[in-house]
Amino acid sequence: MNNLTKRSFYSFITLYLVSSFIFLTLASYWFFTAQVSTEMSSNYHKMNNMANKVTADVITADMMNTDFILQKFPTAQVSLYDKDKVLQYGTTLTTVDFNQNYYKNDPTFTLISTSVGGHLNIHYIVVQSNECISYIAKLKNTVFYTALIVGIMIILIAVLLSYIFLKPIKDKMHEIEEFIKDTTHELNTPISALMMSTSRVKEKKVYDENIITNISISTKQLYEIYSSLTFLNFDTSSEEPQELMFDKVVEDSIAYFNELIQKKNISLELTKEDCQLLITPSKAKMLINNLLSNAIKYSPPNKKITIIIKQSSFVIIDEGIGIAKEKLDTIFQPYKRASSYAGGFGIGLNIVDTIVKEYNYTINIASKENKGTTVTLDF
């Protein structure tokens, strides 16, 4: 990953983890406090029920004049005191504060009931239990380990989501890096040719047609690069379509590339009919220039290019290097190059495809390696 992708990755994962752990902490705290509150309330009712059972037994024994037997409870200790707070039944308990009805003194909860009403000389029923404290301790451990497991899962999910969400950015950054490399390479060739040709003109101080031709070709190559980059990066929707003679646009494009055609000694055959289209002039020019420049670029010297224009179609046939069958499905994708034979950005056919879709045309490309390529546009 490059620095930008790394920063995006760390920013995303930090934001995701911080927000997730804040939510997890709040959720754990809320759950824990809610469970503790519920357990304490439940514990009070359990201890109060024990006191009520003992009260019932005391009153029954007193009313029936029978012996009173203090029942035992597995989760609590119960003791009975007289009005002077002297133990009458049960075992001595932890220090009891008879001024409170229900209180906590770690690790024990104490409940004091006076509902027995003096029967059998009993005035206070004291119930002590640490069951609630034990439950809270277990609950604390359960919440901690559950939060820990959920936290680990959040980290794993964060890494996975980061990879899934940032993969398109990573791929796009790779495409941009490759595009910049190709741009540098593509610009270097015509710029170097211009510099050399200009130097030769200065040295000779006389008109040389070959040098001027090289300058013209290099200048046009730079202009085509500029046009392609402008089309990709700037909004051209403000241009209005207009009725134009498409065959005339083709002729102008052929004249534009004539110097390059002659330099490669390519023969070009044009068969045409009148063809009128409603299209933006700049897009009509981009459409033809990209198809014709590809045909020239990927044709070795001394080959032939055939162009056929009809009222509703355009066909360009070259005898170039062709396109491998397995690459035909990807040639319209941006920055995809079917061959490194003549350099390029891999954006020409993407531009063509964009224009074709905008005007609801159809395009078909048939090609065989080392045989040539036929491009058919149906309007």
Secondary structure as the mmCIF struct_conf table of DSSP 4:
data_model
#
loop_
_struct_conf.conf_type_id
_struct_conf.id
_struct_conf.beg_label_comp_id
_struct_conf.beg_label_asym_id
_struct_conf.beg_label_seq_id
_struct_conf.end_label_comp_id
_struct_conf.end_label_asym_id
_struct_conf.end_label_seq_id
HELX_RH_AL_P HELX_RH_AL_P1 ASN A 3 MET A 64
TURN_TY1_P TURN_TY1_P1 ASN A 65 ASN A 65
STRN STRN1 PHE A 73 PHE A 73
TURN_TY1_P TURN_TY1_P2 PRO A 74 THR A 75
STRN STRN2 ALA A 76 ALA A 76
STRN STRN3 GLN A 77 TYR A 81
TURN_TY1_P TURN_TY1_P3 LYS A 83 ASP A 84
STRN STRN4 LEU A 87 TYR A 89
BEND BEND1 GLY A 90 GLY A 90
HELX_LH_PP_P HELX_LH_PP_P1 THR A 92 LEU A 93
BEND BEND2 THR A 94 THR A 94
TURN_TY1_P TURN_TY1_P4 PHE A 98 ASN A 99
BEND BEND3 ASN A 101 ASN A 101
STRN STRN5 TYR A 102 ASN A 105
TURN_TY1_P TURN_TY1_P5 ASP A 106 PRO A 107
STRN STRN6 THR A 108 SER A 113
TURN_TY1_P TURN_TY1_P6 SER A 115 GLY A 118
HELX_RH_3T_P HELX_RH_3T_P1 HIS A 119 ASN A 121
STRN STRN7 TYR A 124 SER A 129
HELX_RH_AL_P HELX_RH_AL_P2 GLU A 131 LYS A 204
BEND BEND4 VAL A 206 VAL A 206
HELX_RH_AL_P HELX_RH_AL_P3 GLU A 209 ASN A 233
BEND BEND5 PHE A 234 PHE A 234
TURN_TY1_P TURN_TY1_P7 SER A 237 SER A 238
BEND BEND6 GLU A 239 GLU A 239
HELX_LH_PP_P HELX_LH_PP_P2 GLU A 240 PRO A 241
STRN STRN8 GLN A 242 MET A 245
HELX_RH_AL_P HELX_RH_AL_P4 PHE A 246 TYR A 256
TURN_TY1_P TURN_TY1_P8 PHE A 257 PHE A 257
HELX_RH_AL_P HELX_RH_AL_P5 ASN A 258 LYS A 263
TURN_TY1_P TURN_TY1_P9 LYS A 264 ASN A 265
STRN STRN9 SER A 267 LYS A 272
STRN STRN10 GLN A 276 ILE A 279
HELX_RH_AL_P HELX_RH_AL_P6 PRO A 281 LYS A 297
TURN_TY1_P TURN_TY1_P10 TYR A 298 TYR A 298
BEND BEND7 SER A 299 SER A 299
HELX_LH_PP_P HELX_LH_PP_P3 PRO A 300 PRO A 300
TURN_TY1_P TURN_TY1_P11 PRO A 301 ASN A 302
STRN STRN11 LYS A 304 LYS A 310
TURN_TY1_P TURN_TY1_P12 GLN A 311 SER A 312
STRN STRN12 SER A 313 ASP A 318
BEND BEND8 GLY A 320 GLY A 320
HELX_RH_3T_P HELX_RH_3T_P2 LYS A 325 LYS A 327
TURN_TY1_P TURN_TY1_P13 LEU A 328 PHE A 332
BEND BEND9 GLN A 333 GLN A 333
TURN_TY1_P TURN_TY1_P14 PRO A 334 TYR A 335
BEND BEND10 ALA A 338 ALA A 338
BEND BEND11 SER A 340 ALA A 342
BEND BEND12 GLY A 346 GLY A 346
HELX_RH_AL_P HELX_RH_AL_P7 GLY A 348 GLU A 358
TURN_TY1_P TURN_TY1_P15 TYR A 359 ASN A 360
STRN STRN13 THR A 362 LYS A 368
TURN_TY1_P TURN_TY1_P16 GLU A 369 LYS A 371
STRN STRN14 GLY A 372 ASP A 378
#
